[in-house]
Amino acid sequence: MDKAVALFDPDTLADDLTPGGLRYLTHAIRPGTPIASAAVLTFSGKVRLKPTGPWMPFRATETIHAGCSFRVTANARRGPIRATIEDTYDSTGARARVHAFGIIPVRSQSGPGPHPFARGRLAVESTWLPSAFLPVNGVRWQTDHLVLQW
């Protein structure tokens, strides 16, 4: 049996949002649009593996889950040198890993719990997923600022 898909209806949110929050969400999400719980982005650019290292072109994919996680996987290459870069944040903590040629660990960092930097990054990255700022996702709007309770 199919699960009903929730549609964005700003009229049902008036009591839960400030006027500014309601304006933002109705600008970012067209009324009647299915409410997304995740977004997948692809992008490219250049990255350095160390401050004095050469710039390497990369292509990446990022998956953002509303209010709870993100995962970025990038593949960089410069001549014969290849690197895989992964940044992840979820309920278990934040992790960053770099592998040369996809298998040789070059750098690895991780930490339990909600790492403040990664949690802040989730808030910033969530601008690509406006539905993440709906009250149903644990967000409380206040007159002077947004309170994220992720």
N, C-alpha and C positions, 0 to 999 in steps of 0.2 A: 504494500500500500504506500502511495506517495505521501510524503510529509508536506503539509501546506507551507508554501513559501511566503514569508512575511514581506509585505511591501511597505516602502517608506510613505508614511502619512503624517505630515507635519501637524495636522489638526489634533492628533492624539498625543502630541508631545508638549503642547503649550503649557501645561501645568508643571512639567519636569525641567523646562529649560528657561534660561534668561532670554530676553528679547535678542541679545547679540548671538547667543547660542543657536536660537531658532533661525535667525538670519543666515548664519554660517552654514548650518546643515541644509537649509532649503536652497541655498546657493550651490552647495557642493553635491547634493543628491536630488535629482528630479523626483517630485512626488509621483508615486506609483511604481518606482524602480524597485526591483527585488533588493532586499538588504543583504549586502555582501558580508561574509564572515572572514574572507581572506582575499588577498590580492597577490598576483604574481607579476613581477616586473623583470624586464631584461634591459641591460644597459651596458655601455662600454666606456673605456677611458684609458688612463695611464696610471700606473702605480710603481712605487719604489719598494723594494723589499728591505732596504736599509737607507738611512738618510743620504749617504754618499753614493748609493748604487745607481745604476742606470734606470731610466724610465722604461717600463715595459707595458706595451698595450695589453689590455685585458677585455674580456667579455664576461658578464656576470648575470646571474639569476637570483632574485630575492623573493622569498615568500613571507608575507606578513599575515599573521592571524590576529584578528581584532582583540586588542587589549591583553594578549598573552605571549606572543613570540614573534621572532623573525629569524630567518636563516638566509645568509648570503653565501653563494658559492661562486668564485671567480677563477677563471683560467687565464694566466698571463704567459706571454712568450716573447723572448728576445733571442733571435738566432736559435741556437740549439738548446738554450736554457728555457725550461718550462717550469711553472709553479702553479699549484692549486692553493687557493686561499679560501678558508671557511670562517665565517663569523656567525655565531649562534647565540640567541638569548631565549630562554624559556623558564618554566617554573623551577627547574633544577639549577639554573645559574647561567653564567655567560662563559663562552668558549671562543677562542681564536686559534686557528691552526694554519700553518703554512707547510706545504710539502713540495720539495723539488721533484720534478719528473713524476709527480702524482703519488710517489711512494716513500720518499726519504724525508722524515720529519726535520724541519728546519727551525720551527718555532711553535710553541704550544703554550697557551695560557688558559686557565679556567678558574672558576670560583663558584662556590655554592651560594644559593639564595639570590635575592634580587640585587645584583651588582648595580650601583647607582648610575654609572656611565651607560651601561647597556639598557637600563630601564629608561633613561632619558632619551637614548637613541630610538627605542621603541616608540616613544611619544612623537618624536620628530618624523620617523619613518612612516608613522600612521597617517600622516597628512596625505599619503597616497591611497589611503583606505578611509575615507571620511566616516563611514558607518562605525568605525572604531570609537568615535566620539559620541555615540548614542548612549543614553542612560542605561539601556539594557546591558551594555558592556562595562558597567561599573563606573561610569563617568558622572561626576556631579558638576553642573555648571553653577558658577556664582557670578554675581554682578561684576566684580572686578577681576576675576581670573577663573581659569579652568582648573578643576581639581581631578587628577587622574588617580583612581584607586586600584590600579592594576597590580 
